[in-house]
Amino acid sequence: MPIVNIQMMEGRTDEQKTALIRQVTDAVMSAISSPEESIRVLLQEIPKKHFGISGVPADQQGR
């Protein structure tokens, strides 16, 4: 069972997250000939205050 773990900063719409999960699933199916029902895509959203760039949280950088 393929498991894909994606971490990204918060801020995407539900439609964008759904599209990402669909396209990643399609890519895994194509790349390794895995049946769709066996593929797991885990999407973790990281709050901007928990993501630092150059020592400064992203929410303080306007990102």
CHARMM internal coordinates of N, CA and C (Angstrom, degrees):
IC EDIT
DIST 1 N 1 CA 1.4369
DIST 1 CA 1 C 1.5299
ANGL 1 N 1 CA 1 C 108.97
DIST 1 C 2 N 1.3228
ANGL 1 CA 1 C 2 N 118.04
DIHE 1 N 1 CA 1 C 2 N 113.23
DIST 2 N 2 CA 1.4618
ANGL 1 C 2 N 2 CA 121.14
DIHE 1 CA 1 C 2 N 2 CA 177.01
DIST 2 CA 2 C 1.5337
ANGL 2 N 2 CA 2 C 110.69
DIHE 1 C 2 N 2 CA 2 C -70.81
DIST 2 C 3 N 1.3138
ANGL 2 CA 2 C 3 N 115.72
DIHE 2 N 2 CA 2 C 3 N 134.43
DIST 3 N 3 CA 1.4669
ANGL 2 C 3 N 3 CA 121.87
DIHE 2 CA 2 C 3 N 3 CA 176.02
DIST 3 CA 3 C 1.5162
ANGL 3 N 3 CA 3 C 107.36
DIHE 2 C 3 N 3 CA 3 C -124.43
DIST 3 C 4 N 1.3241
ANGL 3 CA 3 C 4 N 115.96
DIHE 3 N 3 CA 3 C 4 N 123.66
DIST 4 N 4 CA 1.4626
ANGL 3 C 4 N 4 CA 121.99
DIHE 3 CA 3 C 4 N 4 CA 179.40
DIST 4 CA 4 C 1.5218
ANGL 4 N 4 CA 4 C 106.97
DIHE 3 C 4 N 4 CA 4 C -112.96
DIST 4 C 5 N 1.3262
ANGL 4 CA 4 C 5 N 116.74
DIHE 4 N 4 CA 4 C 5 N 124.37
DIST 5 N 5 CA 1.4587
ANGL 4 C 5 N 5 CA 122.13
DIHE 4 CA 4 C 5 N 5 CA -179.84
DIST 5 CA 5 C 1.5230
ANGL 5 N 5 CA 5 C 108.59
DIHE 4 C 5 N 5 CA 5 C -110.26
DIST 5 C 6 N 1.3336
ANGL 5 CA 5 C 6 N 116.83
DIHE 5 N 5 CA 5 C 6 N 119.98
DIST 6 N 6 CA 1.4600
ANGL 5 C 6 N 6 CA 122.36
DIHE 5 CA 5 C 6 N 6 CA -179.30
DIST 6 CA 6 C 1.5194
ANGL 6 N 6 CA 6 C 108.44
DIHE 5 C 6 N 6 CA 6 C -117.50
DIST 6 C 7 N 1.3112
ANGL 6 CA 6 C 7 N 116.19
DIHE 6 N 6 CA 6 C 7 N 127.50
DIST 7 N 7 CA 1.4566
ANGL 6 C 7 N 7 CA 121.59
DIHE 6 CA 6 C 7 N 7 CA 174.09
DIST 7 CA 7 C 1.5155
ANGL 7 N 7 CA 7 C 107.95
DIHE 6 C 7 N 7 CA 7 C -114.98
DIST 7 C 8 N 1.3467
ANGL 7 CA 7 C 8 N 115.91
DIHE 7 N 7 CA 7 C 8 N 133.01
DIST 8 N 8 CA 1.4517
ANGL 7 C 8 N 8 CA 119.17
DIHE 7 CA 7 C 8 N 8 CA 178.66
DIST 8 CA 8 C 1.5253
ANGL 8 N 8 CA 8 C 109.03
DIHE 7 C 8 N 8 CA 8 C -151.61
DIST 8 C 9 N 1.3300
ANGL 8 CA 8 C 9 N 115.03
DIHE 8 N 8 CA 8 C 9 N 157.49
DIST 9 N 9 CA 1.4495
ANGL 8 C 9 N 9 CA 119.64
DIHE 8 CA 8 C 9 N 9 CA 177.83
DIST 9 CA 9 C 1.5138
ANGL 9 N 9 CA 9 C 110.07
DIHE 8 C 9 N 9 CA 9 C -65.84
DIST 9 C 10 N 1.3149
ANGL 9 CA 9 C 10 N 115.59
DIHE 9 N 9 CA 9 C 10 N 148.17
DIST 10 N 10 CA 1.4567
ANGL 9 C 10 N 10 CA 121.37
DIHE 9 CA 9 C 10 N 10 CA 177.65
DIST 10 CA 10 C 1.5259
ANGL 10 N 10 CA 10 C 110.39
DIHE 9 C 10 N 10 CA 10 C -62.28
DIST 10 C 11 N 1.3315
ANGL 10 CA 10 C 11 N 115.62
DIHE 10 N 10 CA 10 C 11 N 161.86
DIST 11 N 11 CA 1.4538
ANGL 10 C 11 N 11 CA 119.61
DIHE 10 CA 10 C 11 N 11 CA 174.81
DIST 11 CA 11 C 1.5128
ANGL 11 N 11 CA 11 C 115.36
DIHE 10 C 11 N 11 CA 11 C 126.03
DIST 11 C 12 N 1.3340
ANGL 11 CA 11 C 12 N 118.13
DIHE 11 N 11 CA 11 C 12 N -7.46
DIST 12 N 12 CA 1.4626
ANGL 11 C 12 N 12 CA 120.06
DIHE 11 CA 11 C 12 N 12 CA 178.66
DIST 12 CA 12 C 1.5274
ANGL 12 N 12 CA 12 C 109.77
DIHE 11 C 12 N 12 CA 12 C -85.41
DIST 12 C 13 N 1.3126
ANGL 12 CA 12 C 13 N 116.58
DIHE 12 N 12 CA 12 C 13 N 153.26
DIST 13 N 13 CA 1.4669
ANGL 12 C 13 N 13 CA 120.79
DIHE 12 CA 12 C 13 N 13 CA 177.30
DIST 13 CA 13 C 1.5298
ANGL 13 N 13 CA 13 C 109.77
DIHE 12 C 13 N 13 CA 13 C -76.35
DIST 13 C 14 N 1.3286
ANGL 13 CA 13 C 14 N 115.43
DIHE 13 N 13 CA 13 C 14 N 163.41
DIST 14 N 14 CA 1.4650
ANGL 13 C 14 N 14 CA 119.53
DIHE 13 CA 13 C 14 N 14 CA 176.11
DIST 14 CA 14 C 1.5248
ANGL 14 N 14 CA 14 C 110.83
DIHE 13 C 14 N 14 CA 14 C -60.26
DIST 14 C 15 N 1.3282
ANGL 14 CA 14 C 15 N 116.76
DIHE 14 N 14 CA 14 C 15 N -36.48
DIST 15 N 15 CA 1.4641
ANGL 14 C 15 N 15 CA 120.55
DIHE 14 CA 14 C 15 N 15 CA 179.27
DIST 15 CA 15 C 1.5302
ANGL 15 N 15 CA 15 C 110.90
DIHE 14 C 15 N 15 CA 15 C -64.61
DIST 15 C 16 N 1.3263
ANGL 15 CA 15 C 16 N 117.37
DIHE 15 N 15 CA 15 C 16 N -40.23
DIST 16 N 16 CA 1.4681
ANGL 15 C 16 N 16 CA 120.78
DIHE 15 CA 15 C 16 N 16 CA 178.77
DIST 16 CA 16 C 1.5252
ANGL 16 N 16 CA 16 C 110.58
DIHE 15 C 16 N 16 CA 16 C -66.28
DIST 16 C 17 N 1.3180
ANGL 16 CA 16 C 17 N 117.27
DIHE 16 N 16 CA 16 C 17 N -40.89
DIST 17 N 17 CA 1.4708
ANGL 16 C 17 N 17 CA 120.50
DIHE 16 CA 16 C 17 N 17 CA 179.75
DIST 17 CA 17 C 1.5227
ANGL 17 N 17 CA 17 C 110.78
DIHE 16 C 17 N 17 CA 17 C -66.25
DIST 17 C 18 N 1.3245
ANGL 17 CA 17 C 18 N 116.52
DIHE 17 N 17 CA 17 C 18 N -41.00
DIST 18 N 18 CA 1.4635
ANGL 17 C 18 N 18 CA 120.38
DIHE 17 CA 17 C 18 N 18 CA 177.50
DIST 18 CA 18 C 1.5292
ANGL 18 N 18 CA 18 C 110.64
DIHE 17 C 18 N 18 CA 18 C -62.41
DIST 18 C 19 N 1.3335
ANGL 18 CA 18 C 19 N 116.28
DIHE 18 N 18 CA 18 C 19 N -44.01
DIST 19 N 19 CA 1.4695
ANGL 18 C 19 N 19 CA 120.16
DIHE 18 CA 18 C 19 N 19 CA 179.14
DIST 19 CA 19 C 1.5276
ANGL 19 N 19 CA 19 C 110.97
DIHE 18 C 19 N 19 CA 19 C -62.94
DIST 19 C 20 N 1.3249
ANGL 19 CA 19 C 20 N 117.45
DIHE 19 N 19 CA 19 C 20 N -39.98
DIST 20 N 20 CA 1.4643
ANGL 19 C 20 N 20 CA 121.07
DIHE 19 CA 19 C 20 N 20 CA 178.32
DIST 20 CA 20 C 1.5233
ANGL 20 N 20 CA 20 C 111.09
DIHE 19 C 20 N 20 CA 20 C -61.68
DIST 20 C 21 N 1.3117
ANGL 20 CA 20 C 21 N 116.25
DIHE 20 N 20 CA 20 C 21 N -47.45
DIST 21 N 21 CA 1.4707
ANGL 20 C 21 N 21 CA 120.39
DIHE 20 CA 20 C 21 N 21 CA 179.54
DIST 21 CA 21 C 1.5282
ANGL 21 N 21 CA 21 C 110.38
DIHE 20 C 21 N 21 CA 21 C -60.51
DIST 21 C 22 N 1.3247
ANGL 21 CA 21 C 22 N 117.40
DIHE 21 N 21 CA 21 C 22 N -42.78
DIST 22 N 22 CA 1.4710
ANGL 21 C 22 N 22 CA 121.74
DIHE 21 CA 21 C 22 N 22 CA 179.94
DIST 22 CA 22 C 1.5351
ANGL 22 N 22 CA 22 C 110.78
DIHE 21 C 22 N 22 CA 22 C -63.05
DIST 22 C 23 N 1.3308
ANGL 22 CA 22 C 23 N 116.45
DIHE 22 N 22 CA 22 C 23 N -46.86
DIST 23 N 23 CA 1.4593
ANGL 22 C 23 N 23 CA 120.05
DIHE 22 CA 22 C 23 N 23 CA -175.99
DIST 23 CA 23 C 1.5275
ANGL 23 N 23 CA 23 C 112.14
DIHE 22 C 23 N 23 CA 23 C -70.31
DIST 23 C 24 N 1.3189
ANGL 23 CA 23 C 24 N 116.94
DIHE 23 N 23 CA 23 C 24 N -35.13
DIST 24 N 24 CA 1.4718
ANGL 23 C 24 N 24 CA 119.55
DIHE 23 CA 23 C 24 N 24 CA 176.13
DIST 24 CA 24 C 1.5269
ANGL 24 N 24 CA 24 C 109.52
DIHE 23 C 24 N 24 CA 24 C -66.61
DIST 24 C 25 N 1.3061
ANGL 24 CA 24 C 25 N 116.74
DIHE 24 N 24 CA 24 C 25 N -42.74
DIST 25 N 25 CA 1.4706
ANGL 24 C 25 N 25 CA 120.74
DIHE 24 CA 24 C 25 N 25 CA 177.11
DIST 25 CA 25 C 1.5230
ANGL 25 N 25 CA 25 C 110.39
DIHE 24 C 25 N 25 CA 25 C -58.21
DIST 25 C 26 N 1.3275
ANGL 25 CA 25 C 26 N 116.73
DIHE 25 N 25 CA 25 C 26 N -46.55
DIST 26 N 26 CA 1.4652
ANGL 25 C 26 N 26 CA 120.91
DIHE 25 CA 25 C 26 N 26 CA 179.03
DIST 26 CA 26 C 1.5307
ANGL 26 N 26 CA 26 C 111.51
DIHE 25 C 26 N 26 CA 26 C -61.06
DIST 26 C 27 N 1.3342
ANGL 26 CA 26 C 27 N 116.68
DIHE 26 N 26 CA 26 C 27 N -40.22
DIST 27 N 27 CA 1.4722
ANGL 26 C 27 N 27 CA 120.54
DIHE 26 CA 26 C 27 N 27 CA -179.72
DIST 27 CA 27 C 1.5292
ANGL 27 N 27 CA 27 C 111.07
DIHE 26 C 27 N 27 CA 27 C -65.09
DIST 27 C 28 N 1.3185
ANGL 27 CA 27 C 28 N 116.90
DIHE 27 N 27 CA 27 C 28 N -42.05
DIST 28 N 28 CA 1.4657
ANGL 27 C 28 N 28 CA 120.30
DIHE 27 CA 27 C 28 N 28 CA 179.41
DIST 28 CA 28 C 1.5317
ANGL 28 N 28 CA 28 C 109.95
DIHE 27 C 28 N 28 CA 28 C -66.09
DIST 28 C 29 N 1.3180
ANGL 28 CA 28 C 29 N 116.44
DIHE 28 N 28 CA 28 C 29 N -43.16
DIST 29 N 29 CA 1.4733
ANGL 28 C 29 N 29 CA 119.71
DIHE 28 CA 28 C 29 N 29 CA 177.67
DIST 29 CA 29 C 1.5207
ANGL 29 N 29 CA 29 C 110.60
DIHE 28 C 29 N 29 CA 29 C -56.58
DIST 29 C 30 N 1.3176
ANGL 29 CA 29 C 30 N 116.22
DIHE 29 N 29 CA 29 C 30 N -44.94
DIST 30 N 30 CA 1.4629
ANGL 29 C 30 N 30 CA 121.38
DIHE 29 CA 29 C 30 N 30 CA -177.68
DIST 30 CA 30 C 1.5301
ANGL 30 N 30 CA 30 C 111.71
DIHE 29 C 30 N 30 CA 30 C -69.58
DIST 30 C 31 N 1.3245
ANGL 30 CA 30 C 31 N 116.44
DIHE 30 N 30 CA 30 C 31 N -42.89
DIST 31 N 31 CA 1.4707
ANGL 30 C 31 N 31 CA 120.51
DIHE 30 CA 30 C 31 N 31 CA -173.87
DIST 31 CA 31 C 1.5218
ANGL 31 N 31 CA 31 C 113.58
DIHE 30 C 31 N 31 CA 31 C -70.88
DIST 31 C 32 N 1.3245
ANGL 31 CA 31 C 32 N 116.92
DIHE 31 N 31 CA 31 C 32 N -38.63
DIST 32 N 32 CA 1.4766
ANGL 31 C 32 N 32 CA 117.92
DIHE 31 CA 31 C 32 N 32 CA -174.27
DIST 32 CA 32 C 1.5286
ANGL 32 N 32 CA 32 C 113.34
DIHE 31 C 32 N 32 CA 32 C -124.04
DIST 32 C 33 N 1.3150
ANGL 32 CA 32 C 33 N 116.36
DIHE 32 N 32 CA 32 C 33 N 11.92
DIST 33 N 33 CA 1.4740
ANGL 32 C 33 N 33 CA 121.24
DIHE 32 CA 32 C 33 N 33 CA 177.98
DIST 33 CA 33 C 1.5210
ANGL 33 N 33 CA 33 C 112.08
DIHE 32 C 33 N 33 CA 33 C 53.52
DIST 33 C 34 N 1.3169
ANGL 33 CA 33 C 34 N 115.45
DIHE 33 N 33 CA 33 C 34 N 42.52
DIST 34 N 34 CA 1.4616
ANGL 33 C 34 N 34 CA 121.12
DIHE 33 CA 33 C 34 N 34 CA 179.29
DIST 34 CA 34 C 1.5241
ANGL 34 N 34 CA 34 C 109.30
DIHE 33 C 34 N 34 CA 34 C -92.58
DIST 34 C 35 N 1.3139
ANGL 34 CA 34 C 35 N 118.05
DIHE 34 N 34 CA 34 C 35 N 140.65
DIST 35 N 35 CA 1.4589
ANGL 34 C 35 N 35 CA 118.97
DIHE 34 CA 34 C 35 N 35 CA 177.55
DIST 35 CA 35 C 1.5324
ANGL 35 N 35 CA 35 C 110.82
DIHE 34 C 35 N 35 CA 35 C -66.27
DIST 35 C 36 N 1.3089
ANGL 35 CA 35 C 36 N 115.77
DIHE 35 N 35 CA 35 C 36 N 140.67
DIST 36 N 36 CA 1.4727
ANGL 35 C 36 N 36 CA 121.97
DIHE 35 CA 35 C 36 N 36 CA -176.08
DIST 36 CA 36 C 1.5334
ANGL 36 N 36 CA 36 C 112.62
DIHE 35 C 36 N 36 CA 36 C -53.18
DIST 36 C 37 N 1.3151
ANGL 36 CA 36 C 37 N 116.06
DIHE 36 N 36 CA 36 C 37 N -41.64
DIST 37 N 37 CA 1.4685
ANGL 36 C 37 N 37 CA 119.98
DIHE 36 CA 36 C 37 N 37 CA -175.61
DIST 37 CA 37 C 1.5300
ANGL 37 N 37 CA 37 C 113.72
DIHE 36 C 37 N 37 CA 37 C -68.01
DIST 37 C 38 N 1.3262
ANGL 37 CA 37 C 38 N 117.59
DIHE 37 N 37 CA 37 C 38 N -12.59
DIST 38 N 38 CA 1.4612
ANGL 37 C 38 N 38 CA 119.80
DIHE 37 CA 37 C 38 N 38 CA 179.52
DIST 38 CA 38 C 1.5305
ANGL 38 N 38 CA 38 C 113.13
DIHE 37 C 38 N 38 CA 38 C -95.56
DIST 38 C 39 N 1.3161
ANGL 38 CA 38 C 39 N 117.47
DIHE 38 N 38 CA 38 C 39 N -6.78
DIST 39 N 39 CA 1.4688
ANGL 38 C 39 N 39 CA 121.30
DIHE 38 CA 38 C 39 N 39 CA -174.15
DIST 39 CA 39 C 1.5197
ANGL 39 N 39 CA 39 C 110.18
DIHE 38 C 39 N 39 CA 39 C -89.60
DIST 39 C 40 N 1.3242
ANGL 39 CA 39 C 40 N 115.41
DIHE 39 N 39 CA 39 C 40 N 132.08
DIST 40 N 40 CA 1.4596
ANGL 39 C 40 N 40 CA 122.21
DIHE 39 CA 39 C 40 N 40 CA 177.43
DIST 40 CA 40 C 1.5202
ANGL 40 N 40 CA 40 C 108.50
DIHE 39 C 40 N 40 CA 40 C -116.90
DIST 40 C 41 N 1.3238
ANGL 40 CA 40 C 41 N 116.41
DIHE 40 N 40 CA 40 C 41 N 129.19
DIST 41 N 41 CA 1.4608
ANGL 40 C 41 N 41 CA 121.80
DIHE 40 CA 40 C 41 N 41 CA 176.94
DIST 41 CA 41 C 1.5262
ANGL 41 N 41 CA 41 C 106.91
DIHE 40 C 41 N 41 CA 41 C -119.28
DIST 41 C 42 N 1.3262
ANGL 41 CA 41 C 42 N 116.16
DIHE 41 N 41 CA 41 C 42 N 119.06
DIST 42 N 42 CA 1.4627
ANGL 41 C 42 N 42 CA 121.86
DIHE 41 CA 41 C 42 N 42 CA 179.99
DIST 42 CA 42 C 1.5189
ANGL 42 N 42 CA 42 C 108.32
DIHE 41 C 42 N 42 CA 42 C -107.15
DIST 42 C 43 N 1.3105
ANGL 42 CA 42 C 43 N 116.17
DIHE 42 N 42 CA 42 C 43 N 120.62
DIST 43 N 43 CA 1.4550
ANGL 42 C 43 N 43 CA 121.49
DIHE 42 CA 42 C 43 N 43 CA -178.56
DIST 43 CA 43 C 1.5206
ANGL 43 N 43 CA 43 C 108.11
DIHE 42 C 43 N 43 CA 43 C -111.93
DIST 43 C 44 N 1.3245
ANGL 43 CA 43 C 44 N 116.26
DIHE 43 N 43 CA 43 C 44 N 118.73
DIST 44 N 44 CA 1.4620
ANGL 43 C 44 N 44 CA 121.58
DIHE 43 CA 43 C 44 N 44 CA 178.65
DIST 44 CA 44 C 1.5186
ANGL 44 N 44 CA 44 C 108.86
DIHE 43 C 44 N 44 CA 44 C -113.53
DIST 44 C 45 N 1.3210
ANGL 44 CA 44 C 45 N 115.29
DIHE 44 N 44 CA 44 C 45 N 124.57
DIST 45 N 45 CA 1.4544
ANGL 44 C 45 N 45 CA 119.80
DIHE 44 CA 44 C 45 N 45 CA 177.36
DIST 45 CA 45 C 1.5244
ANGL 45 N 45 CA 45 C 108.74
DIHE 44 C 45 N 45 CA 45 C -96.24
DIST 45 C 46 N 1.3136
ANGL 45 CA 45 C 46 N 115.58
DIHE 45 N 45 CA 45 C 46 N 129.39
DIST 46 N 46 CA 1.4495
ANGL 45 C 46 N 46 CA 122.11
DIHE 45 CA 45 C 46 N 46 CA -179.92
DIST 46 CA 46 C 1.5283
ANGL 46 N 46 CA 46 C 108.27
DIHE 45 C 46 N 46 CA 46 C -99.94
DIST 46 C 47 N 1.3398
ANGL 46 CA 46 C 47 N 118.10
DIHE 46 N 46 CA 46 C 47 N 124.84
DIST 47 N 47 CA 1.4563
ANGL 46 C 47 N 47 CA 119.16
DIHE 46 CA 46 C 47 N 47 CA 176.99
DIST 47 CA 47 C 1.5325
ANGL 47 N 47 CA 47 C 110.69
DIHE 46 C 47 N 47 CA 47 C -60.44
DIST 47 C 48 N 1.3222
ANGL 47 CA 47 C 48 N 115.60
DIHE 47 N 47 CA 47 C 48 N 142.19
DIST 48 N 48 CA 1.4617
ANGL 47 C 48 N 48 CA 119.72
DIHE 47 CA 47 C 48 N 48 CA -177.69
DIST 48 CA 48 C 1.5212
ANGL 48 N 48 CA 48 C 112.45
DIHE 47 C 48 N 48 CA 48 C -59.63
DIST 48 C 49 N 1.3219
ANGL 48 CA 48 C 49 N 117.51
DIHE 48 N 48 CA 48 C 49 N -27.26
DIST 49 N 49 CA 1.4601
ANGL 48 C 49 N 49 CA 119.62
DIHE 48 CA 48 C 49 N 49 CA 178.57
DIST 49 CA 49 C 1.5298
ANGL 49 N 49 CA 49 C 111.92
DIHE 48 C 49 N 49 CA 49 C -75.53
DIST 49 C 50 N 1.3383
ANGL 49 CA 49 C 50 N 117.15
DIHE 49 N 49 CA 49 C 50 N -9.65
DIST 50 N 50 CA 1.4685
ANGL 49 C 50 N 50 CA 122.10
DIHE 49 CA 49 C 50 N 50 CA 178.41
DIST 50 CA 50 C 1.5211
ANGL 50 N 50 CA 50 C 112.23
DIHE 49 C 50 N 50 CA 50 C -105.30
DIST 50 C 51 N 1.3166
ANGL 50 CA 50 C 51 N 117.62
DIHE 50 N 50 CA 50 C 51 N 12.14
DIST 51 N 51 CA 1.4603
ANGL 50 C 51 N 51 CA 122.49
DIHE 50 CA 50 C 51 N 51 CA -176.99
DIST 51 CA 51 C 1.5255
ANGL 51 N 51 CA 51 C 107.74
DIHE 50 C 51 N 51 CA 51 C -127.96
DIST 51 C 52 N 1.3216
ANGL 51 CA 51 C 52 N 117.07
DIHE 51 N 51 CA 51 C 52 N 115.96
DIST 52 N 52 CA 1.4544
ANGL 51 C 52 N 52 CA 120.50
DIHE 51 CA 51 C 52 N 52 CA -177.58
DIST 52 CA 52 C 1.5137
ANGL 52 N 52 CA 52 C 113.27
DIHE 51 C 52 N 52 CA 52 C -106.55
DIST 52 C 53 N 1.3164
ANGL 52 CA 52 C 53 N 114.38
DIHE 52 N 52 CA 52 C 53 N 143.45
DIST 53 N 53 CA 1.4564
ANGL 52 C 53 N 53 CA 121.58
DIHE 52 CA 52 C 53 N 53 CA 175.09
DIST 53 CA 53 C 1.5216
ANGL 53 N 53 CA 53 C 106.31
DIHE 52 C 53 N 53 CA 53 C -127.21
DIST 53 C 54 N 1.3172
ANGL 53 CA 53 C 54 N 116.84
DIHE 53 N 53 CA 53 C 54 N 119.52
DIST 54 N 54 CA 1.4706
ANGL 53 C 54 N 54 CA 122.22
DIHE 53 CA 53 C 54 N 54 CA -178.26
DIST 54 CA 54 C 1.5302
ANGL 54 N 54 CA 54 C 111.73
DIHE 53 C 54 N 54 CA 54 C 54.93
DIST 54 C 55 N 1.3222
ANGL 54 CA 54 C 55 N 116.23
DIHE 54 N 54 CA 54 C 55 N 38.66
DIST 55 N 55 CA 1.4513
ANGL 54 C 55 N 55 CA 120.89
DIHE 54 CA 54 C 55 N 55 CA 175.56
DIST 55 CA 55 C 1.5154
ANGL 55 N 55 CA 55 C 115.67
DIHE 54 C 55 N 55 CA 55 C 82.35
DIST 55 C 56 N 1.3254
ANGL 55 CA 55 C 56 N 117.50
DIHE 55 N 55 CA 55 C 56 N 3.69
DIST 56 N 56 CA 1.4590
ANGL 55 C 56 N 56 CA 121.34
DIHE 55 CA 55 C 56 N 56 CA -178.41
DIST 56 CA 56 C 1.5250
ANGL 56 N 56 CA 56 C 109.24
DIHE 55 C 56 N 56 CA 56 C -122.83
DIST 56 C 57 N 1.3636
ANGL 56 CA 56 C 57 N 117.78
DIHE 56 N 56 CA 56 C 57 N 128.55
DIST 57 N 57 CA 1.4622
ANGL 56 C 57 N 57 CA 118.59
DIHE 56 CA 56 C 57 N 57 CA 177.46
DIST 57 CA 57 C 1.5250
ANGL 57 N 57 CA 57 C 112.30
DIHE 56 C 57 N 57 CA 57 C -56.67
DIST 57 C 58 N 1.3280
ANGL 57 CA 57 C 58 N 116.04
DIHE 57 N 57 CA 57 C 58 N 142.74
DIST 58 N 58 CA 1.4640
ANGL 57 C 58 N 58 CA 121.84
DIHE 57 CA 57 C 58 N 58 CA -176.23
DIST 58 CA 58 C 1.5278
ANGL 58 N 58 CA 58 C 112.01
DIHE 57 C 58 N 58 CA 58 C -59.96
DIST 58 C 59 N 1.3397
ANGL 58 CA 58 C 59 N 117.74
DIHE 58 N 58 CA 58 C 59 N -32.66
DIST 59 N 59 CA 1.4642
ANGL 58 C 59 N 59 CA 118.79
DIHE 58 CA 58 C 59 N 59 CA -179.47
DIST 59 CA 59 C 1.5347
ANGL 59 N 59 CA 59 C 111.91
DIHE 58 C 59 N 59 CA 59 C -67.35
DIST 59 C 60 N 1.3338
ANGL 59 CA 59 C 60 N 117.53
DIHE 59 N 59 CA 59 C 60 N -20.98
DIST 60 N 60 CA 1.4565
ANGL 59 C 60 N 60 CA 121.27
DIHE 59 CA 59 C 60 N 60 CA 177.34
DIST 60 CA 60 C 1.5215
ANGL 60 N 60 CA 60 C 111.82
DIHE 59 C 60 N 60 CA 60 C -89.29
DIST 60 C 61 N 1.3163
ANGL 60 CA 60 C 61 N 116.48
DIHE 60 N 60 CA 60 C 61 N -5.87
DIST 61 N 61 CA 1.4592
ANGL 60 C 61 N 61 CA 121.64
DIHE 60 CA 60 C 61 N 61 CA 178.92
DIST 61 CA 61 C 1.5285
ANGL 61 N 61 CA 61 C 112.24
DIHE 60 C 61 N 61 CA 61 C -103.24
DIST 61 C 62 N 1.3280
ANGL 61 CA 61 C 62 N 116.33
DIHE 61 N 61 CA 61 C 62 N -0.06
DIST 62 N 62 CA 1.4577
ANGL 61 C 62 N 62 CA 119.83
DIHE 61 CA 61 C 62 N 62 CA -178.57
DIST 62 CA 62 C 1.5133
ANGL 62 N 62 CA 62 C 113.52
DIHE 61 C 62 N 62 CA 62 C 74.13
DIST 62 C 63 N 1.3054
ANGL 62 CA 62 C 63 N 117.35
DIHE 62 N 62 CA 62 C 63 N 22.76
DIST 63 N 63 CA 1.4761
ANGL 62 C 63 N 63 CA 121.69
DIHE 62 CA 62 C 63 N 63 CA -179.91
DIST 63 CA 63 C 1.4979
ANGL 63 N 63 CA 63 C 110.66
DIHE 62 C 63 N 63 CA 63 C -93.72
END
COOR INIT
IC SEED 1 N 1 CA 1 C
IC BUILD
